[in-house]
């Protein structure tokens, strides 16, 4: 990567820092901070807002605005359970947001194959690279998630924090990021792998990384929307009940390939 391209990355991240921190934090107190800390603070603010706003709007819609349209009354989690999930998530949020911050640092320093603008490669290669990026992420998230179950110490000390939510009336959109901080970092880390393997558009990488938070909200709402091959909440609820099916991220393909797929229609009884 040429030096002028690296400068474009720094200019872009500096712009994001000014837009977010300058708009939301008064007095310019953030300006003396080193660039890395400014970036971390911006990511922390943005991810917290995404989590809190998307979680509130979705819970308000399915639990309060239309409480009988999507879930039976006994499947709606208690306010206490949802507040606990928010608390666990917000304690972990400073650590979660290290991942995009380190990602940006590596990109700015030329350690990856990222490029600044779609015009640098053209639309057809851009779309092809993004398809490969998503395939790598699907594969990586599947095996990372499965490893957190199959490797007993990892489950006991990391992933078990998330699996205290194992029934419909304990799962909610707030539970999606209620994880041990290291667990959350490990499950999102496959987003870094494509940066070293294929040309990756910088802005698209950031969007996809932050979209994981929004997707986690959707996966834990217990609403079974059938849209093949999407790994919807119907599949993921089964994962929380059986503990050994439906490890995938956006799609069911990895579970189908590796024999761990269980469709919602097959999940009439609880398995432990």
Buried (B, 14 or more C-beta within 10 A) or exposed (E): BEEEBBEBBBEBBBEBBBEBBEEEBEEEEBEEBEBBEBBBBBBBBBBBEBBBEBBEEBBEBBBEEEEEEBBEEEBBBEEEBBEBBBEBBBEBBBBBBBBBBBBBBBBBEBEBBBBBEBEEBEEEBBEBBBEBBBBBBBBBBBBBBBBBBEEEEBBEEBBBBBBBBBBBBBBBBBBBBBBBBBBBBBBBBBBBBBBEEBBBBBEBBBEBBBEBBBBBBBBBBBBBEEEEEBBBBBBBBBBBBBBBBBBBBBBBBBBEEBEBBBBBEEBEEEEE
